[in-house]
């Protein structure tokens, strides 16, 4: 349940970036290129961020399904393992990118990677607890 809430919060933050634009993109460390594109009225930041938002919503739904809060979704066990692995991979990759920031700050990579690591661990703990019922 906690993993689903965390993914849902991340989805809401991404929706906020779409709605509030450059200010939120800058605050959350999306990088100056995304900020500039948003300021110019480009649709690219919206498309990218909306795609991430949809993914995070799906991930939240799978976590809620695994917790038994909503109907069982297809391949829930497999999908939750993949989601956990992706959060973990994102965390590890982000820590590597601190030295190669790709247009973002080191602080962005530290914070976002730490958050992804926590979410990955919450997913893994939840999977361990619910494994037999999935």
C-alpha positions in Angstrom: 0.0 0.0 0.0 2.8 2.4 0.9 4.6 1.8 -2.4 1.4 2.6 -4.3 1.0 5.8 -2.3 4.6 6.8 -3.1 4.1 6.2 -6.8 0.8 8.1 -6.7 2.5 11.1 -5.0 5.3 11.0 -7.7 2.6 11.0 -10.4 0.9 14.0 -8.7 4.2 15.9 -8.6 4.7 15.2 -12.3 1.1 16.5 -13.0 2.0 19.6 -11.0 5.0 20.2 -13.3 2.7 20.0 -16.3 0.2 22.4 -14.7 2.6 24.9 -13.1 5.2 24.7 -15.8 8.8 26.1 -15.7 8.7 27.0 -12.1 8.0 23.4 -11.0 10.3 21.9 -13.6 13.1 24.1 -12.2 12.3 23.4 -8.6 12.2 19.6 -9.1 15.5 19.7 -11.1 14.2 18.7 -14.5 17.1 20.5 -16.1 17.4 23.9 -17.8 16.5 22.4 -21.2 13.1 21.3 -20.0 12.6 24.6 -18.2 13.4 26.6 -21.3 11.2 24.4 -23.5 8.4 24.9 -21.0 8.9 28.6 -21.0 8.8 28.7 -24.8 5.5 26.8 -24.7 6.9 23.7 -26.3 4.7 20.6 -26.0 7.8 18.3 -25.5 8.0 18.7 -21.7 4.3 18.0 -21.4 4.5 14.9 -23.5 7.5 13.6 -21.6 6.1 14.4 -18.2 2.6 13.0 -19.1 4.3 9.8 -20.2 6.1 9.5 -16.8 2.9 10.3 -15.0 0.9 7.5 -16.8 3.7 5.1 -16.0 3.7 6.1 -12.3 -0.1 5.8 -12.1 0.1 2.3 -13.6 2.8 1.4 -11.1 0.7 2.7 -8.2 -2.3 0.6 -9.4 -0.1 -2.5 -9.5 1.1 -1.8 -6.0 -2.5 -1.3 -4.8 -3.5 -4.5 -6.6 -0.6 -6.4 -4.9 -1.8 -5.1 -1.6 -5.3 -6.3 -2.3 -6.8 -2.8 -2.3 -8.1 -3.1 -5.8 -9.0 -5.9 -8.2 -6.2 -8.3 -9.2 -4.3 -7.0 -12.2 -2.7 -9.3 -14.8 0.8 -10.7 -14.0 0.8 -8.7 -10.8 3.7 -10.7 -9.3 5.9 -10.3 -12.4 5.0 -6.7 -12.9 5.8 -5.8 -9.3 9.2 -7.5 -9.5 9.9 -5.5 -12.7 8.7 -2.2 -11.1 10.9 -2.9 -8.0 13.9 -3.6 -10.2 13.3 -0.4 -12.3 13.1 1.8 -9.2 16.3 0.1 -7.9 18.0 0.5 -11.3 17.0 4.2 -11.4 18.4 4.7 -7.9 21.8 3.1 -8.8 22.0 4.9 -12.1 21.2 8.2 -10.6 24.0 7.8 -8.0 26.4 7.1 -10.9 25.2 10.2 -12.7 26.1 12.5 -9.9 29.5 12.8 -11.5 27.9 13.1 -15.0 24.8 15.2 -14.4 23.4 15.4 -18.0 22.1 18.9 -17.5 20.9 18.4 -14.0 22.5 19.2 -10.6 24.3 16.8 -8.4 21.6 17.6 -5.8 18.9 16.4 -8.2 20.6 13.1 -8.7 21.2 12.6 -4.9 17.6 13.4 -3.9 15.9 11.7 -6.7 18.1 8.6 -6.5 17.6 8.4 -2.7 13.8 8.7 -3.2 13.9 5.9 -5.8 16.0 3.8 -3.5 13.5 4.2 -0.7 10.6 3.4 -3.0 12.4 0.3 -4.4 13.0 -0.9 -0.8 9.3 -0.3 0.1 8.3 -2.3 -3.0 10.7 -5.2 -2.1 9.4 -5.3 1.5 5.8 -5.3 0.3 6.6 -8.0 -2.3 8.2 -10.2 0.4 5.2 -9.7 2.7 2.6 -10.4 0.0 4.5 -12.9 -2.2 2.5 -16.0 -1.3 -0.9 -14.2 -1.9 0.1 -12.8 -5.3 
